[in-house]
Amino acid sequence: MDDSRPSGNQRSLSYPFSGIPSFLRTPIQADLGRLDADVAVIGVPTDEGSPYMPGSRFGPRRIREHSLRFDVDGYYDGRADRTYLAHELGHGLIADTGDVDVLPTNAEGTWANISAALRQILAAGSMPVVIGGDHAISAPVVRAWDRPVHVVHFDAHIDYTPFHHGFMYTNIQPMRHIRAMPHVRTLTQVGIRSIRNRGSDVHDSIDDGNRVVAMEELRDRGLRDIVAALPPGEAVYVSIDIDALDMSLVPGCVSAEPNGLLYDELREALIALAEHMEVVGFDLVEVNPLLDVGTGLTSYLAAHTIIEFLGHVCAQPRWIARRDERAEMRRRSVSNADRS
């Protein structure tokens, strides 16, 4: 153990099997009405949008557990010879806000709770990091914004099935919901490749003005070239289905498909987005711990992806400037409270 760390609290614990499994051992702030953090991690443990096989409801808990395997002082990336998230973790700027209140068998009620929780996070000035759960949750998350946003969607599947006979709250429809939201400027769907996608759904998405990037184009053009086509500096929400990655990497995913992204390809795309646009939130969904191998490989990879992407978001000059502004506001608030 590093003797410079304080003992007797969460940050002093060195082993992933000990302590309360908040994400990265960050402070728990379950009262969203009093949230004070630059980043708010929130779980949405529901898989009622999965028509085929349940189990992703256990994703948030298992991903949090695997996040304990990473250093509480930030992660070191030898490629850049840099430690990421050191400032955010060292100054308590990341909070784990617990889970959305899920209402089993009541999809509409759960969606309402998701949107309400996200609106509280946004009202507090925090950036949400959302852990699913199945992919249906992305729709009520994105509808919480009241500002224009672009959406980038990494997935093997188009998730654009039409609504029929009340069948509309599933993980095969979230992007159709999102495209219809008036504040969503554009929708870019990356990695689409499953031969279970219906041609009519893919063409519906294209006809609605969405950018659908199949694996062939992705590898021909390169991910940075695809990201560069998006408007620089504008707000973007990123939705990551773990099955965007190749099925050999994600045994704990019910919908995994062959010919997917390698991890370095996904990482480079996420880094490019962090550099090119203002990331205002993101989710990672469809990890099913019940299907995973004994080491929890898929949950570990999910935690790894979230942490690495968040590190690059927080390393951007626009983020650092906003972080400093919030720190100054906190200092003034404390100063005013002391004077009163």
N, C-alpha and C positions, 0 to 999 in steps of 0.2 A: 504493500500500500504506500502511496505517496504521503510522506509524513507532513507535507505542507497543507494537506487537506484537513478541514475541521472534522473531528470525530463526533459520533453520536447523532448524525442526521443522514438524510437520504444521499447527499452528495459525497459522504465519506465511504459509502458502500462500493465495493469493487467487483462483486460477483453477480452475474446475471440471475442467479437463483435466490438472491436475497433482496429484501426491501419491497416497498409498495410499487407495483408495476405501472407507474405513470410513464408517459412517453418520455424517454431520455431522462428519467428521474426528475422531470421538471415539476415545479410547484403545482399543486392541484387547486384550481379556482372554479369550483362547481357552481358558484352563484354568478350567473352571467350578468346580473344587474350591477355587480361590483367588479367586473372584470377589468384588470389593469395589466395588459401584456401587449407586446407588439405582434406576437404570434399566438393563436389559440388553436390547439389541437383538440378535435372533437370526434368521438366515435359515433357511428350510426349502425348499431348491431341488429340489422334486419335482413332477412333473406326471403321475405314473402313475395318479392318480385321475381323469384327464380322459379319458373314453371317446371323445371326439370329436377333439380336436386338441391336440397337445403344444405346449410352448413356454413355459409359465409357470415352468418350472424356472429360466429365466434372469431371473425377476423380481427376486429379492433382489439380484443383482449390479447390474442396471440401475438399480434404485431407489436403491441406495447411491450409484451414480455421479451420479445427479441430485440427491441430497442435498448434494453438494459445491457446488451452486450457491447454497446458503443460507449466511448469515453464521455463522461459528464463535462469535460472541459473542451469539447469540440473534437472534430475528426481531422486527422492529418492526411493530406493528399500529396504523395511524393511527386506526382507529375508536376504540380505547381509549387512544391516545397512550401506548402501553406497549411495552416490550421483553420478550418472553417467552423463557424458557429461559436467560436470562443467568446466573443463579446456578448452574444445573445444569451448563452448559457451562464456565463460568468456574472451577468448582471440581472438574471432572473427575468428576461424579456420574453421567454417562451412559457406558456402555461398549458397544462392539460386540464381541459374543462369537463372531463368525464364524457358521458354518452347522452345522446338525445333520448328522450323518453319515448320508447317504442310501444305501440299499442297493438298487440297481436290480433290478427284477423281484421284490423281496422286500418287499411292502407291509407285512406284519406286523412284519418286522424294522425297517423304517423307522419305523413307528408306535411301536414300543418305544423306539427311539432318541429320537424326539421327546418322548415322555413323560418319559424319563429325564433329558434335558437340561432340560426345564422344571422338573422336581422339584428339580434342582440349583440352578437360578436362584431358585426360590421359597425353598429352604432357606437361600440366602444373603441373604434379605430383599430381593431386588430385584424390581422390577416388570418383567415381560416385555413387550417389544414385538416381535411376531412378523411376519416378512415372508415371504409365500409367493410361489411355490408355488400349487398348486390348493387348492380349498376343503376337500378331504378332510382337510387337516392340522389343521383346527380341532378335530376330535374328539379326537385324542391329546393336543392341547394342553390342552383343558379337563379331561380326565380326570386331569391332573397335580395338580389342587388337592385338598387334603384338608379344605377348609372349605366351608361353604355359599356358593354364588354364584348370582347371577342371570345370565342370558345374554341379550344383545340382539344381534340378527342383522340386518344391513342387506344386502338382496339383491333381485334381480329374481325369484329362483327360490326355491321352498319347501325344496329340498334334503332331502326327507323320503321318498325312494323306499324301499320295503320291501327287505329282504334276501332274495335268492333264489339258491340254488345256489352259495353262497360269494361272490356278487357283493355286497360290502359295504364296500369300501375306496375308494369313488369320491367325486367331488365333488357327486354328487346325493343323498348320504345322510348327511352329517355331523350334521345337526340331529336325525335320528332316533337316532343314537348318543348325542348329547348329552342329549336329553330323557330317555333311560333311565338316566342316571348319577344315583345317589342323592343326591349333593351339589348337584345343580342344582335350585335352588328353582323358578325360572320360566324360560320361554323366550318372548321377544317377537321376532317376525319382522316387519320393517319394510320397506316398499317392494315387497312381493310383487305382481307384475303380469304376468309372462310368460304368454302364451297357450299356451306349451309345458308349463306346469305341469299335471299331471294332477289332475282334481277329486278323485279318491280320496286323493291324497297331501295335498292341502290340507285335506280333511275329516278325515283321520287326525290331522294336526297339531292341528286345532281340538278334535277329540274327546279327544286326549291332554292337553288343558288348556292348550295354548299360545295365546298372543295373536298373531293374524295380522292385520297392518295393511296393507291394500291402499292404493294411491296415492289413491283417491278419499277414503277416510276420513282419510288423512294430510293431505290438503289441506283437507278440510272442517273438521277439528278443530284442526289445527296440531300441529307436532312437539313443542312444549313441553308441550302438554296431554297428549299421549300419554306422554311421559317422566314427567310428574307423577303418572301412575297407578301407577308403580313405587314400591316402598317406599323412602322417603328414607334416605340414609346407609348403606344396605346394600351389600355387595360386588357388583360387576357386572363381567363379562367382555364385551367388545364385539368382535364379528366383522364385518368390513367386506369384503364382496365389491365389487370396483370396479364391477361391473355394476349396483350399486344406483343409480349415476349414469346419466343418460341416455346413449344410445349415441352421440350426437353429441360427447360429451366424452371418450369412451374408445375410440378406434379400435384400441388395442392390447389388446383383450379379446375372446376368441373367443365369449363368450356374451352380448354386449351386447344390450340390448333398448330399444325406444322407450318414451317416456312415463315416463322415469326422473326421479330427483331431480336438481335443479340443485345446483351446488356449494354455494351459500349455504344451501340447505335441509339438506344433509348436515352442513355445518359447524355450523349452529344446533342440530341434533339432538345432535351430539357435545358441543358446549359445554354444552347442557342436561344431558346425562348426567354430565359432569364436575362440574357444580355440584350436581346433585341426589343423586348416589350416590358411593360409593367405587369408582373405577375401579381394578381390581386387575391388569389386563392387557388387551391387545387385539391383534388381528391385522388385516392387510390382505392380501388374496389376489386371485388370478386376473388379474394383469397379465401379458400375453404380449408381450414385446418383439419377437418375431419378426413380429408382425402390425402393429406400431406404425408411425406416420409417422416420417419421417426425424429430426425434432426430438426424438423420444422423449416426445411429449406425455403419453401415459398414464403412463409411468414418473415423469415430473415431477409430474403431478397426484397420483400415489400418495405420492411423497415429501412433497409439500406437505400432503396430508391427514394423514399420520402426524405431521409436525412440528407442524402447527397444533393437532391434538388433544392431542398430548403437552404442548404449551405450556400449554394450559388445564387439563389434569390437574395439572400441576406448580404451577399458580398458586392452587390451592385451599387454604384454611386447613388442612384436614386433612392435605394433603400436606406443607405447610410445617412443621407440627408434627412429623410423622413424620421429615421430613428433618433437622430440628434434633436430634431424639432420636438418630438415627443418627450425626450429626456428633459429638455428645457421647460416644457409645459409642466412636467412633474415637479421640477425644482421650484417653479413659481407657485404651484399649488401648495407645496409644503411650506414655503416661505409665507404665503398669505395665511395659512392655517396657524402658523406659529405666532404671527402678529395679532391674530384675532383672539 
